[in-house]
Amino acid sequence: MNKSISASKSVETATEQLGRRNFFKKTAAYSVSALAAASVIAPVKVKAEDDPAIMEEQPWAVKWGQPVTYNLYGQPSAYESNVTRRTTELLSSGNMRASIAVTPLQDLSGIITPNGLFFNRHHGGTPDIDPNEHRLMIHGLVEKPLVLTMDQLKRYPNVSRIHFIECPANGGPEWRNPQFPSVQFAKGFMSCAEWTGVYIKDILKDLGLKPDAKWMLAEGGDSSHMGRTVPIDKVLDDAMIVWGQNGEALRPEQGYPIRLLVPGWEGNLCVKWLARLEFASEPYYCKEETAKYTALRKDGKAIQHFYANEVNSVITSPCPEKPWTDLKKGDTVEIEGLAWSGMGTIEGVDISLDGGKNWVEASLKGLVLNRAWTRFSFIHKYDGKPLFLSSRARDDAGYVQPSVKQERDAVGVEGVYHRNGWCSHMGN
């Protein structure tokens, strides 16, 4: 009786395995014909139907996985462990407390940068701030100066907005000579997130801004006490005090518990660990602001107030980290990248396949928002010729991304700040 049942089960198991094998053979054959019929982007090589990865159960499919209690916060797959921010002593002058960690643009999808990959810049290391003990002082040319606890600050009506933050030195290391064969190190001094907080103008409705207040000094509560000065027009437009990033509290390295957000303008203005706002009739500049954030023109005159990050773009696929090495003539591929402007909203992006001699218009994909990253895409049927890729963005304020030559003609070659000229890189 038991032998009979055992034999019956063996037959059933063999039948199931045969059925599975036949099913996957038919599926694989169908997949091959379907892929051949549809002009496939980023061609996939379909292996033979006896590929063990298709025909056999994989280890993860025949054993229990980790329970949801394994890591209640969650973390990326171990197979994505190479997707991280990166740094080098070349970007920190050997002082890792005043260091930079750049975002892996080549590995991102969409326009939101995960908090763990968000571009980071320090001037004195990351402080460990107790939010219950943190205070924000607002004083100067206001009718009712005050000091706010975190709980009091969060009683103001909050808003959520998607904006990028970009270091004004983004792209600067490549200005005179290529230094990093890497999109991450060349253009990763930026990220984009959804920010939650309060508009400063809404707080000022309660405090009363005096008529002669023309500037706002923002100062951090970390060891560097970094201070930056912002014109009052920008403050009353869209400047925010934020405590949330992508749905969670700010990370410590991003300014926990609060930071300033000045959408579209130089990232160094977005003071982290915000502790003080002072309103004044005259600007206050620290030595770093005065010395660094200027540009010397060819005629010898300096441009001191850039503020907004100009219209810019970068191709992220293909790129030096992920080149197309196995393209064949006739393959259909997608050229993809990011565009952004501190002046407004991206209106369009052009792509060049030959280093800027000829241009075609790309498609914008996904959300297109003010002062936020915008994805662009161009579908290309490879003709076998070398690809020398460039992108050139334009915004709704009427600005068009210049060439490197045009930019050099306008502001010379000194300094590394606000370098948004388009350049080219090999795609294959």
MOKA-V924378 format. One record per residue. RES is the residue in one letter. SS is DSSP state (helix for helix, strand for strand, loop for the rest). PHI is phi as a letter, one per 20 degrees, with the letter a starting at -180 (none if undefined). NEAR is the number of other C-alpha atoms within 8 Angstrom. Layout:
RES;SS;PHI;NEAR  RES;SS;PHI;NEAR
This chain:
M;loop;none;4  N;helix;f;5  K;helix;f;6  S;helix;f;7  I;helix;f;8  S;helix;f;8  A;helix;f;8  S;helix;f;8  K;helix;f;8  S;helix;f;8  V;helix;f;8  E;helix;f;8  T;helix;f;8  A;helix;f;8  T;helix;f;8  E;helix;f;8  Q;helix;f;8  L;helix;f;8  G;helix;f;8  R;helix;f;9  R;helix;f;9  N;helix;f;8  F;helix;f;8  F;helix;f;11  K;helix;f;10  K;helix;f;8  T;helix;f;8  A;helix;f;11  A;helix;f;9  Y;helix;f;8  S;helix;f;9  V;helix;f;9  S;helix;f;8  A;helix;f;8  L;helix;f;9  A;helix;f;8  A;helix;f;6  A;loop;e;6  S;loop;f;7  V;loop;f;11  I;strand;e;8  A;loop;l;8  P;loop;g;8  V;loop;d;5  K;loop;e;4  V;loop;e;7  K;loop;e;5  A;loop;f;6  E;loop;f;10  D;loop;e;7  D;loop;f;8  P;helix;g;6  A;helix;f;7  I;helix;d;9  M;helix;e;11  E;loop;d;6  E;loop;f;8  Q;loop;e;7  P;helix;g;6  W;helix;f;7  A;helix;e;6  V;loop;c;7  K;loop;b;6  W;loop;f;5  G;loop;e;5  Q;loop;f;6  P;loop;f;5  V;helix;f;6  T;helix;e;6  Y;helix;g;6  N;loop;b;7  L;loop;f;6  Y;loop;e;4  G;loop;n;5  Q;loop;b;5  P;loop;f;6  S;loop;f;6  A;helix;f;5  Y;helix;f;5  E;helix;d;7  S;loop;f;8  N;loop;e;5  V;loop;e;7  T;loop;b;9  R;loop;f;12  R;strand;c;9  T;loop;b;9  T;loop;b;7  E;helix;f;9  L;helix;f;6  L;helix;e;8  S;loop;c;11  S;loop;l;6  G;loop;n;6  N;loop;d;8  M;helix;f;7  R;helix;f;8  A;helix;d;11  S;loop;d;12  I;strand;c;12  A;strand;c;11  V;strand;d;15  T;loop;e;15  P;loop;f;14  L;helix;g;10  Q;helix;f;11  D;helix;d;6  L;loop;e;7  S;loop;c;5  G;loop;m;6  I;loop;d;10  I;loop;d;9  T;loop;e;10  P;loop;g;8  N;helix;g;8  G;helix;f;6  L;helix;d;10  F;loop;f;13  F;loop;g;13  N;strand;c;10  R;strand;c;8  H;loop;d;11  H;loop;d;9  G;loop;b;9  G;loop;n;9  T;loop;e;8  P;loop;f;7  D;loop;d;5  I;loop;d;8  D;loop;e;6  P;loop;f;7  N;loop;f;6  E;loop;d;7  H;loop;f;11  R;strand;c;9  L;strand;d;12  M;strand;e;11  I;strand;c;10  H;strand;b;11  G;strand;n;8  L;loop;e;12  V;strand;c;12  E;loop;f;8  K;loop;c;8  P;loop;f;10  L;strand;b;7  V;strand;c;8  L;strand;d;10  T;strand;e;11  M;helix;f;11  D;helix;f;7  Q;helix;f;8  L;helix;f;8  K;loop;f;10  R;loop;f;6  Y;loop;f;9  P;loop;g;6  N;loop;e;9  V;strand;c;8  S;strand;c;8  R;strand;c;7  I;strand;e;11  H;strand;b;14  F;strand;e;13  I;strand;c;12  E;strand;c;13  C;loop;f;10  P;loop;f;11  A;loop;e;11  N;loop;g;15  G;loop;n;12  G;helix;f;12  P;helix;g;13  E;helix;e;10  W;loop;f;10  R;loop;e;6  N;loop;b;6  P;loop;f;8  Q;loop;d;6  F;loop;c;9  P;loop;f;8  S;loop;a;9  V;helix;f;15  Q;helix;g;11  F;helix;e;10  A;helix;e;14  K;helix;c;11  G;loop;e;14  F;loop;e;16  M;strand;a;14  S;strand;b;13  C;strand;c;14  A;strand;b;13  E;strand;e;12  W;strand;d;14  T;strand;c;13  G;strand;r;13  V;strand;c;14  Y;strand;f;12  I;helix;f;12  K;helix;f;11  D;helix;f;9  I;helix;f;10  L;helix;f;9  K;helix;f;8  D;helix;e;7  L;helix;e;10  G;loop;n;9  L;strand;e;10  K;loop;f;8  P;loop;g;4  D;loop;e;7  A;loop;f;13  K;loop;d;12  W;strand;b;13  M;strand;c;15  L;strand;e;15  A;strand;d;15  E;strand;c;13  G;strand;e;14  G;loop;d;12  D;loop;e;11  S;loop;f;7  S;loop;e;8  H;loop;l;8  M;loop;f;10  G;strand;c;11  R;strand;c;14  T;strand;d;12  V;strand;c;11  P;strand;f;9  I;helix;f;10  D;helix;f;7  K;helix;f;10  V;helix;g;14  L;loop;e;9  D;loop;e;7  D;loop;b;11  A;loop;f;14  M;strand;c;12  I;strand;d;12  V;strand;d;13  W;strand;c;13  G;strand;d;11  Q;strand;c;13  N;loop;l;9  G;loop;n;8  E;strand;c;6  A;strand;f;9  L;loop;g;12  R;loop;f;9  P;helix;g;10  E;helix;f;8  Q;helix;d;9  G;loop;o;13  Y;loop;g;14  P;loop;e;13  I;loop;b;12  R;strand;b;15  L;strand;e;14  L;strand;c;11  V;loop;d;14  P;loop;g;11  G;loop;n;16  W;strand;e;12  E;strand;g;14  G;helix;f;10  N;helix;f;8  L;helix;f;12  C;loop;e;10  V;loop;g;16  K;strand;e;12  W;loop;l;12  L;strand;g;14  A;strand;c;12  R;strand;b;12  L;strand;c;12  E;strand;c;11  F;strand;e;13  A;strand;b;13  S;loop;e;9  E;loop;c;6  P;loop;f;10  Y;loop;d;7  Y;loop;d;10  C;loop;e;8  K;helix;g;6  E;helix;f;8  E;helix;g;9  T;helix;f;10  A;helix;e;7  K;helix;e;6  Y;loop;e;11  T;loop;c;12  A;strand;c;11  L;strand;e;12  R;loop;f;11  K;loop;f;9  D;loop;e;4  G;loop;n;6  K;loop;e;7  A;strand;d;8  I;strand;e;9  Q;loop;e;8  H;loop;d;6  F;loop;e;9  Y;loop;m;6  A;strand;f;9  N;loop;e;14  E;loop;f;10  V;loop;g;17  N;strand;b;14  S;strand;a;13  V;strand;b;10  I;strand;e;13  T;strand;d;11  S;strand;b;11  P;loop;f;12  C;strand;b;14  P;loop;g;10  E;loop;f;8  K;strand;c;8  P;loop;f;10  W;loop;e;8  T;loop;d;5  D;loop;c;4  L;loop;f;8  K;loop;c;7  K;loop;g;7  G;loop;o;8  D;loop;f;12  T;strand;d;13  V;strand;c;12  E;strand;d;11  I;strand;e;11  E;strand;c;12  G;strand;a;12  L;strand;c;12  A;strand;c;15  W;strand;a;14  S;loop;b;16  G;loop;e;12  M;loop;e;12  G;loop;r;11  T;loop;d;14  I;strand;f;17  E;strand;d;8  G;strand;a;11  V;strand;c;15  D;strand;d;11  I;strand;d;13  S;strand;d;14  L;loop;e;11  D;strand;c;10  G;loop;m;12  G;loop;o;10  K;loop;f;6  N;loop;c;8  W;loop;c;9  V;strand;c;7  E;strand;e;9  A;loop;e;11  S;strand;e;9  L;strand;e;11  K;strand;c;9  G;loop;m;7  L;loop;f;6  V;loop;c;11  L;loop;c;10  N;loop;f;8  R;loop;l;15  A;loop;c;15  W;loop;f;14  T;strand;c;15  R;strand;e;14  F;strand;c;13  S;strand;b;12  F;strand;b;11  I;strand;e;8  H;strand;c;8  K;strand;e;8  Y;loop;f;12  D;loop;d;6  G;loop;n;7  K;loop;e;5  P;loop;g;7  L;loop;d;9  F;strand;c;12  L;strand;e;15  S;strand;b;16  S;strand;c;14  R;strand;b;13  A;strand;d;16  R;strand;b;14  D;strand;c;15  D;loop;f;9  A;loop;e;7  G;loop;n;6  Y;loop;e;8  V;strand;c;9  Q;loop;g;14  P;loop;e;11  S;strand;e;9  V;helix;g;10  K;helix;f;8  Q;helix;f;9  E;helix;f;13  R;helix;f;9  D;helix;f;8  A;helix;e;8  V;helix;c;11  G;loop;m;10  V;loop;d;7  E;loop;f;7  G;loop;m;7  V;loop;c;10  Y;loop;e;11  H;loop;l;11  R;loop;e;12  N;loop;d;12  G;loop;f;12  W;strand;f;13  C;loop;c;9  S;loop;c;10  H;strand;b;9  M;strand;f;10  G;loop;d;12  N;loop;b;9
